[in-house]
Amino acid sequence: MIPPISGAIPTIPAIPTSATIKPTTATNNTHSFAQAAANALNAVQQTQTQSNNLALQAATGHGNVADYMISATQASLAIQMTTAVRDKAVSAFNQIMAMPL
């Protein structure tokens, strides 16, 4: 048998009526999707450039090979993520275009 509950049951506080959720609009938002995509691609490019510079330093003996390996892995993961996002976006676009009118 289940024992009875003793003590007071806690209550959940109510949300004040003055709290409203304001939707964001394109005019209020300083960043657009295109800007976010461009920033992400620039970050991938910077990661790739840093990896290339560290590869050159490691090859000439002026840099640490471990730093290059970490940077190369980061660049590889950034490229893989960018490719995955691109593939999902293309797939979503194709599904939208295949919808009947």
Backbone torsions as a table, in degrees:
resi	resn	phi	psi	omega
1	MET	NA	144.4	-179.5
2	ILE	-83.3	129.3	179.5
3	PRO	-69.5	149.8	179.6
4	PRO	-69.2	153.1	178.5
5	ILE	-78.9	129.4	179.2
6	SER	-113.4	151.0	179.0
7	GLY	92.2	176.6	-178.1
8	ALA	-81.6	143.3	176.8
9	ILE	-86.5	126.7	-178.7
10	PRO	-66.5	147.1	178.7
11	THR	-107.2	152.9	178.3
12	ILE	-91.0	127.0	-179.1
13	PRO	-66.2	144.3	-179.9
14	ALA	-76.0	151.3	176.3
15	ILE	-78.7	128.9	-179.8
16	PRO	-61.3	146.2	-178.7
17	THR	-71.1	-17.5	179.8
18	SER	-77.6	-13.4	179.6
19	ALA	-79.4	116.9	178.0
20	THR	-125.5	150.9	178.0
21	ILE	-101.0	122.1	-179.8
22	LYS	-100.5	122.3	178.1
23	PRO	-69.6	143.9	177.1
24	THR	-85.2	142.2	178.1
25	THR	-118.2	167.8	-178.9
26	ALA	-64.5	-29.0	-179.8
27	THR	-74.4	-31.6	178.7
28	ASN	-82.3	-24.6	-175.4
29	ASN	-86.3	124.8	-178.0
30	THR	-81.1	-16.7	179.8
31	HIS	-115.1	133.1	175.9
32	SER	-100.9	174.1	177.8
33	PHE	-62.5	-41.2	179.8
34	ALA	-61.4	-40.3	178.8
35	GLN	-65.8	-41.7	179.1
36	ALA	-64.7	-41.1	178.9
37	ALA	-65.3	-42.3	179.0
38	ALA	-63.9	-41.7	178.1
39	ASN	-63.1	-40.9	179.5
40	ALA	-64.7	-42.6	178.9
41	LEU	-66.8	-36.4	176.0
42	ASN	-64.3	-38.2	178.0
43	ALA	-65.1	-39.5	177.3
44	VAL	-64.7	-42.1	179.1
45	GLN	-63.1	-41.3	178.8
46	GLN	-65.1	-38.8	178.1
47	THR	-63.9	-41.9	179.0
48	GLN	-66.0	-41.3	178.8
49	THR	-64.3	-42.8	177.9
50	GLN	-61.8	-41.1	179.4
51	SER	-64.0	-41.3	178.7
52	ASN	-64.3	-41.0	178.2
53	ASN	-64.2	-42.2	178.4
54	LEU	-67.7	-32.3	176.8
55	ALA	-65.1	-42.2	178.7
56	LEU	-64.4	-42.1	178.8
57	GLN	-65.4	-41.1	180.0
58	ALA	-66.9	-37.0	-179.0
59	ALA	-69.1	-31.7	-179.6
60	THR	-90.1	-2.7	177.8
61	GLY	86.9	8.6	-178.7
62	HIS	-99.8	0.0	-177.6
63	GLY	-133.6	172.6	-179.3
64	ASN	-91.5	129.2	-179.4
65	VAL	-66.2	-34.2	179.9
66	ALA	-64.1	-41.3	177.1
67	ASP	-62.0	-40.4	177.7
68	TYR	-63.2	-43.8	-178.4
69	MET	-62.8	-40.6	177.7
70	ILE	-64.4	-45.1	-179.3
71	SER	-65.7	-39.8	179.1
72	ALA	-65.0	-38.9	177.8
73	THR	-66.8	-41.5	177.2
74	GLN	-62.3	-42.4	179.0
75	ALA	-65.0	-40.6	178.9
76	SER	-63.4	-43.9	178.5
77	LEU	-65.5	-37.1	178.1
78	ALA	-64.5	-41.3	177.9
79	ILE	-65.5	-42.5	179.0
80	GLN	-62.8	-41.3	179.1
81	MET	-65.9	-43.3	179.0
82	THR	-62.0	-42.3	178.6
83	THR	-64.6	-40.8	179.2
84	ALA	-64.8	-42.1	178.7
85	VAL	-65.2	-42.6	177.5
86	ARG	-59.8	-45.9	-179.5
87	ASP	-61.8	-40.5	178.4
88	LYS	-66.5	-39.7	179.1
89	ALA	-65.6	-41.8	178.2
90	VAL	-65.9	-40.6	178.2
91	SER	-63.2	-43.4	178.6
92	ALA	-64.2	-41.8	178.0
93	PHE	-61.4	-44.2	179.5
94	ASN	-64.0	-37.8	177.3
95	GLN	-66.1	-39.9	178.2
96	ILE	-65.0	-42.5	-178.4
97	MET	-69.1	-25.0	-179.9
98	ALA	-81.9	-8.9	-179.8
99	MET	-68.2	140.0	177.5
100	PRO	-72.2	152.0	179.4
101	LEU	-79.4	NA	NA
